[in-house]
Amino acid sequence: MSKWIWISLMCGIFLLLLSFWTLYYAYTPKVGPIGNGTNYKFVWFQFITQFISGICSVSLAIKIRKKQKEL
Protein backbone atom coordinates (compact mmCIF):
# COMPACT_ATOMS: atom_id res chain seq x y z
CA MET A 1 0.00 0.00 0.00
CA SER A 2 2.87 2.37 0.72
CA LYS A 3 4.05 2.16 -2.89
CA TRP A 4 0.74 3.59 -4.14
CA ILE A 5 0.91 6.47 -1.70
CA TRP A 6 4.31 7.51 -3.03
CA ILE A 7 3.16 7.09 -6.64
CA SER A 8 0.15 9.31 -5.95
CA LEU A 9 2.35 11.88 -4.25
CA MET A 10 4.87 11.97 -7.10
CA CYS A 11 2.12 12.20 -9.73
CA GLY A 12 0.55 15.08 -7.81
CA ILE A 13 3.83 16.96 -7.62
CA PHE A 14 4.40 16.29 -11.32
CA LEU A 15 0.95 17.70 -12.16
CA LEU A 16 1.63 20.82 -10.10
CA LEU A 17 4.94 21.42 -11.87
CA LEU A 18 3.36 20.68 -15.25
CA SER A 19 0.58 23.20 -14.62
CA PHE A 20 3.06 26.00 -13.94
CA TRP A 21 5.20 24.98 -16.92
CA THR A 22 2.10 25.12 -19.16
CA LEU A 23 1.34 28.63 -17.97
CA TYR A 24 4.97 29.72 -18.40
CA TYR A 25 5.23 28.23 -21.89
CA ALA A 26 2.01 29.90 -23.04
CA TYR A 27 3.22 33.36 -22.06
CA THR A 28 6.76 33.16 -23.46
CA PRO A 29 7.27 35.21 -26.62
CA LYS A 30 7.34 33.20 -29.83
CA VAL A 31 8.46 34.08 -33.34
CA GLY A 32 5.95 33.79 -36.14
CA PRO A 33 3.05 35.43 -37.90
CA ILE A 34 0.73 37.63 -35.89
CA GLY A 35 -2.21 35.26 -36.40
CA ASN A 36 -0.51 32.40 -34.52
CA GLY A 37 -1.59 33.57 -31.09
CA THR A 38 -2.40 31.22 -28.26
CA ASN A 39 -5.90 30.60 -26.98
CA TYR A 40 -5.60 31.95 -23.45
CA LYS A 41 -8.94 30.52 -22.31
CA PHE A 42 -7.68 27.04 -23.17
CA VAL A 43 -4.34 27.72 -21.46
CA TRP A 44 -6.06 28.82 -18.24
CA PHE A 45 -8.43 25.84 -18.44
CA GLN A 46 -5.42 23.51 -18.69
CA PHE A 47 -3.66 25.28 -15.82
CA ILE A 48 -6.66 25.14 -13.49
CA THR A 49 -7.44 21.51 -14.33
CA GLN A 50 -3.86 20.34 -13.81
CA PHE A 51 -3.40 22.43 -10.67
CA ILE A 52 -6.59 21.15 -9.01
CA SER A 53 -5.76 17.55 -9.99
CA GLY A 54 -2.29 17.91 -8.50
CA ILE A 55 -3.60 19.42 -5.26
CA CYS A 56 -6.19 16.65 -4.93
CA SER A 57 -3.61 13.94 -5.57
CA VAL A 58 -1.14 15.33 -3.04
CA SER A 59 -3.80 15.87 -0.38
CA LEU A 60 -5.20 12.37 -0.96
CA ALA A 61 -1.73 10.83 -0.57
CA ILE A 62 -1.15 12.76 2.67
CA LYS A 63 -4.58 11.81 4.02
CA ILE A 64 -4.08 8.11 3.25
CA ARG A 65 -0.60 8.20 4.82
CA LYS A 66 -1.94 9.76 8.03
CA LYS A 67 -4.76 7.22 8.17
CA GLN A 68 -2.29 4.39 7.63
CA LYS A 69 -0.07 5.64 10.48
CA GLU A 70 -3.03 5.62 12.88
CA LEU A 71 -3.61 1.90 12.33
N, C-alpha and C positions, 0 to 999 in steps of 0.2 A: 504494500500500500504506500510505503514511503516514496517509492520510485515515481508513482503517479503524482504525488504532491510536488515533487521537484520538477517534473515535466510541466505541470500546470503553472508553476511559478516562473519557469524559464520562458514558456510561451507567452505568459502575460507580460513579462519584461520586454520580450522581443516585440510584441504588439505595441507597447508604449513607445519604444524607440522607433519603430516603423511609422507610427502615426506622426511623430515629430519630424522624421525624415521626409515624409510625404509633403508635409506643410512647407518645409524648407525648400525642397526641390521645386515645388510649384511656384514659389516666389523668387527663385533665382533668375536673373536676366538670361535670356536665350537669344541667339542670333537667328534671324529668319524674317520672312515677310510679316507685315503688320497683322494680317488676317489669321496668323497662327497663334492666337492667344489661348490661354488656358480657361477652362470652365471653372470659375471659382466656387460656384455652388457645389459642383461635384467634388472638388478638392476638400471643401469644408465638410461635406457629407462623409467622405472617406476618413478624414481626420477624426471626426466625432465618433464614427462607428468603431474605428480601430482603438481609439482612446478608451471608450467605454468598455469594449471587450477586454482590453488589457487590464483595466482597473478591476473588472469583475473576476477575471481569472486570478489575479494576484490576491484579491480579498478572499476568494474561495479557497485558494491554497493555504492561506494563513488561518482561515477559520477551521478547515479540516485538520491542520496540524495542531492547533490548540485543542480541538476536540479529541484528537488521538492521544495527546499528552495527558489529558484528564483520565483516560481509561487505564 
